[in-house]
């Protein structure tokens, strides 16, 4: 009886070990099957669409995407906390000392108001005055900023200027309130008629209304023509000298392929 029990127990152990080994092999224990991507919340929705298409062709790979802000994605890439960092601004000179920059497209920054707002067009001077001194534009008197470290904030503050050519970026403090992510800016603007914010053009939805700037609509055509001035690059950052996993390398190649470019253009960005 004892021998029989021992034989059964041994058989169970062999089956269990074999099953676990097979499961671990499917998970990719060397880490090559998971790609960690962090950074800009503006780039995140586009990256999610690219990842979905890539995973459909490479079912053994999982792309883990975290929207945490451009500066965080850049810092993560520098530290090796992610293989690919996302940024909605060009990398700075000091960042390029340790990182390689891969520009995947250009994106417009849309100025948004509540759907019930009377505003349809604003001037750069009006937007500057609202954010610099709180000067209302019609019924809109509350500007929404993105948090420090946001690439969208950097681009917006650099490109919005007054008649003298001074940009918002030169000011130490801006009026209004701050939201951490693209989605929270949309929620805030959608919920109040007196609020204005700004988001990636690719993230624009029917819950809010985009206004034209100096008479020019934020469209792909106008961004390509250079007539709509609020535009910036979407950049991927990878650490210099680091060896990317095979999966990460293939993902980057997919993003820059014709299929990847088609996804980017369908999203509303310019390749």
C-alpha positions as CSV (number, residue, x, y, z in Angstrom):
1,X,0.0,0.0,0.0
2,X,2.8,2.5,0.9
3,X,4.6,1.7,-2.4
4,X,1.4,2.3,-4.4
5,X,0.9,5.7,-2.7
6,X,4.5,6.7,-3.3
7,X,4.1,5.8,-7.0
8,X,1.0,7.9,-7.3
9,X,2.6,10.8,-5.5
10,X,5.7,10.6,-7.8
11,X,3.5,10.6,-10.9
12,X,1.6,13.7,-9.7
13,X,4.9,15.5,-9.1
14,X,6.1,14.7,-12.6
15,X,2.9,15.9,-14.2
16,X,3.0,19.1,-12.1
17,X,6.6,19.9,-12.9
18,X,6.0,19.3,-16.6
19,X,3.0,21.6,-16.6
20,X,4.8,24.4,-14.8
21,X,7.7,24.1,-17.1
22,X,5.5,24.4,-20.1
23,X,3.7,27.4,-18.7
24,X,6.9,29.2,-17.9
25,X,8.2,28.6,-21.4
26,X,5.1,30.2,-22.8
27,X,5.5,33.3,-20.6
28,X,9.0,34.0,-21.9
29,X,11.0,33.8,-18.7
30,X,14.0,35.6,-20.2
31,X,11.8,38.8,-20.3
32,X,12.1,39.1,-24.1
33,X,8.3,38.6,-24.5
34,X,7.3,41.8,-22.6
35,X,8.1,45.3,-23.7
36,X,7.8,48.0,-21.1
37,X,6.9,51.4,-22.5
38,X,6.3,54.5,-20.3
39,X,5.8,58.3,-20.8
40,X,3.6,60.9,-22.4
41,X,-0.1,60.5,-21.9
42,X,-0.6,62.2,-25.3
43,X,1.4,59.5,-27.1
44,X,-0.1,56.7,-25.0
45,X,-3.4,56.3,-27.0
46,X,-1.5,56.1,-30.3
47,X,1.0,53.7,-28.8
48,X,-1.8,51.5,-27.6
49,X,-3.2,51.2,-31.1
50,X,0.2,50.4,-32.5
51,X,0.7,47.8,-29.7
52,X,-2.7,46.2,-30.4
53,X,-1.8,45.7,-34.1
54,X,1.7,44.5,-33.3
55,X,0.5,42.0,-30.6
56,X,-2.1,40.6,-33.1
57,X,0.9,39.6,-35.4
58,X,3.2,38.6,-32.5
59,X,0.9,36.8,-30.0
60,X,3.8,35.7,-27.8
61,X,4.6,39.4,-27.0
62,X,2.9,41.7,-24.5
63,X,3.5,45.5,-24.7
64,X,3.0,47.0,-21.3
65,X,2.2,50.7,-21.7
66,X,2.0,53.3,-18.8
67,X,1.1,56.9,-19.4
68,X,3.1,58.8,-16.8
69,X,4.2,62.0,-18.6
70,X,7.0,62.8,-21.0
71,X,9.6,63.6,-18.4
72,X,9.0,60.4,-16.5
73,X,9.2,58.3,-19.7
74,X,12.5,60.0,-20.6
75,X,13.8,59.4,-17.0
76,X,12.7,55.7,-17.2
77,X,14.5,55.2,-20.5
78,X,17.7,56.7,-19.0
79,X,17.5,54.5,-15.9
80,X,16.7,51.4,-17.9
81,X,13.3,51.1,-16.1
82,X,11.7,50.8,-19.6
83,X,13.0,49.9,-23.0
84,X,11.0,52.6,-24.8
85,X,10.1,56.1,-23.4
86,X,7.4,58.2,-24.9
87,X,7.7,62.0,-25.3
88,X,5.4,64.6,-26.8
89,X,8.3,67.0,-27.1
90,X,11.7,67.0,-28.7
91,X,14.5,65.7,-26.4
92,X,16.7,68.3,-24.9
93,X,20.5,68.5,-25.6
94,X,21.4,67.0,-22.2
95,X,18.9,64.2,-22.7
96,X,20.4,63.4,-26.1
97,X,23.7,62.7,-24.4
98,X,22.3,59.4,-23.0
99,X,19.3,58.7,-25.3
100,X,18.6,58.1,-28.9
101,X,15.5,60.0,-30.2
102,X,13.2,58.4,-32.8
103,X,10.6,60.9,-34.1
104,X,7.5,58.8,-35.3
105,X,5.2,61.7,-36.3
106,X,4.1,65.2,-35.7
107,X,0.9,66.1,-33.7
108,X,-1.2,69.2,-33.3
109,X,-2.2,70.7,-30.0
110,X,-5.9,71.4,-30.0
111,X,-7.3,74.2,-27.8
112,X,-10.6,72.9,-26.4
113,X,-13.7,74.4,-24.8
114,X,-17.1,73.1,-23.7
115,X,-19.4,72.1,-26.5
116,X,-21.9,74.7,-25.4
117,X,-19.3,77.5,-25.4
118,X,-19.9,80.4,-27.8
119,X,-16.2,80.4,-28.8
120,X,-15.2,79.1,-32.2
121,X,-12.0,81.1,-32.8
122,X,-9.4,82.6,-30.5
123,X,-6.2,84.6,-31.1
124,X,-2.8,83.7,-29.7
125,X,-2.9,87.0,-27.8
126,X,-6.3,86.1,-26.2
127,X,-5.0,82.7,-25.1
128,X,-1.8,84.3,-23.8
129,X,-3.7,86.8,-21.8
130,X,-6.0,84.1,-20.3
131,X,-3.1,82.0,-19.1
132,X,-0.8,84.8,-18.2
133,X,-3.2,87.2,-16.4
134,X,-6.6,85.5,-16.2
135,X,-8.2,87.8,-18.8
136,X,-11.5,86.2,-19.8
137,X,-12.3,85.3,-23.5
138,X,-16.0,85.8,-23.6
139,X,-17.5,83.6,-20.9
140,X,-14.3,81.5,-20.6
141,X,-12.3,82.6,-17.5
142,X,-10.7,79.4,-16.2
143,X,-7.6,78.1,-18.0
144,X,-6.5,74.5,-17.5
145,X,-2.8,73.7,-17.5
146,X,-1.0,70.4,-17.8
147,X,1.4,69.5,-15.0
148,X,5.2,70.2,-15.1
149,X,6.9,67.4,-17.1
150,X,4.2,67.2,-19.7
151,X,5.4,67.5,-23.2
152,X,2.1,69.0,-24.3
153,X,2.5,71.7,-21.7
154,X,6.0,72.4,-22.9
155,X,4.8,72.7,-26.5
156,X,1.8,74.8,-25.7
157,X,3.7,77.2,-23.5
158,X,6.5,77.6,-26.1
159,X,4.2,78.2,-29.0
160,X,1.5,80.5,-27.5
161,X,2.9,84.1,-27.7
162,X,1.6,87.6,-27.4
163,X,1.9,90.4,-29.9
164,X,5.5,91.2,-28.7
165,X,6.6,87.6,-29.3
166,X,6.8,86.7,-25.6
167,X,5.8,83.1,-24.9
168,X,4.0,81.6,-21.9
169,X,7.1,79.5,-21.3
170,X,9.0,82.6,-20.2
171,X,6.5,83.2,-17.3
172,X,7.3,81.8,-13.8
173,X,3.6,81.2,-13.0
174,X,0.5,80.7,-15.0
175,X,-3.1,81.3,-14.0
176,X,-5.8,78.7,-13.7
177,X,-5.7,75.1,-12.5
178,X,-3.6,72.0,-13.4
179,X,-4.6,68.5,-14.6
180,X,-2.2,65.6,-14.8
181,X,-3.5,63.8,-17.8
182,X,-5.1,64.3,-21.2
183,X,-8.3,62.5,-20.1
184,X,-8.7,64.7,-17.0
185,X,-8.4,67.9,-19.1
186,X,-11.2,66.6,-21.3
187,X,-13.3,65.8,-18.3
188,X,-12.8,69.2,-16.8
189,X,-13.6,71.1,-20.0
190,X,-16.6,68.9,-20.8
191,X,-18.1,69.7,-17.4
192,X,-18.0,73.5,-17.4
193,X,-18.7,76.2,-20.0
194,X,-16.2,78.7,-18.5
195,X,-13.1,76.4,-18.9
196,X,-10.5,76.2,-21.6
197,X,-7.7,73.5,-22.0
198,X,-5.5,72.0,-24.5
199,X,-4.8,68.4,-25.6
200,X,-3.2,66.3,-28.4
201,X,-5.2,66.6,-31.6
202,X,-5.2,62.8,-31.8
203,X,-7.0,62.6,-28.5
204,X,-9.8,65.0,-29.5
205,X,-13.3,63.5,-29.1
206,X,-16.9,64.7,-29.4
207,X,-17.2,65.5,-25.7
208,X,-15.5,68.8,-26.2
209,X,-15.0,71.4,-29.0
210,X,-11.8,72.4,-30.7
211,X,-11.5,76.1,-31.6
212,X,-9.5,77.6,-34.4
213,X,-6.4,79.7,-33.6
214,X,-5.9,83.0,-35.4
215,X,-8.5,81.8,-37.9
216,X,-6.9,78.4,-38.7
217,X,-8.6,75.1,-37.8
218,X,-6.5,72.4,-36.1
219,X,-6.6,69.8,-38.9
220,X,-4.1,67.4,-40.3
221,X,-4.1,69.3,-43.6
222,X,-3.3,72.6,-41.9
223,X,-0.6,71.1,-39.8
224,X,1.0,69.6,-43.0
225,X,0.8,73.0,-44.6
226,X,2.4,74.7,-41.6
227,X,-0.5,77.1,-41.2
228,X,-1.6,75.8,-37.9
229,X,1.2,76.7,-35.5
230,X,0.4,74.5,-32.5
231,X,2.3,71.4,-33.5
232,X,5.1,69.3,-31.9
233,X,6.8,66.0,-32.5
234,X,5.9,62.6,-30.9
235,X,9.3,61.0,-30.0
236,X,10.4,57.6,-28.7
237,X,13.5,57.5,-26.5
238,X,15.8,54.5,-26.1
239,X,19.0,54.4,-24.1
240,X,22.2,54.8,-26.0
241,X,24.4,51.7,-25.9
242,X,21.6,49.5,-24.5
243,X,20.8,46.2,-26.3
244,X,17.0,46.1,-26.9
245,X,15.2,42.8,-26.6
246,X,14.3,41.2,-29.9
247,X,10.6,42.0,-29.2
248,X,11.3,45.7,-28.6
249,X,13.4,45.9,-31.7
250,X,10.7,44.3,-33.8
251,X,8.1,46.6,-32.2
252,X,10.2,49.7,-33.2
253,X,10.5,48.4,-36.7
254,X,6.8,47.8,-36.9
255,X,6.0,51.4,-35.8
256,X,8.2,52.7,-38.6
257,X,6.9,50.2,-41.2
258,X,4.2,51.2,-43.8
259,X,1.6,49.4,-41.7
260,X,2.7,51.4,-38.6
261,X,2.6,54.7,-40.5
262,X,-0.9,53.9,-41.7
263,X,-2.1,53.4,-38.1
264,X,-0.4,56.7,-37.1
265,X,-2.1,58.6,-39.9
266,X,-5.4,57.1,-39.2
267,X,-5.0,58.3,-35.6
268,X,-4.7,61.8,-36.9
269,X,-1.0,62.4,-36.7
270,X,1.4,63.4,-39.5
271,X,4.1,61.0,-40.7
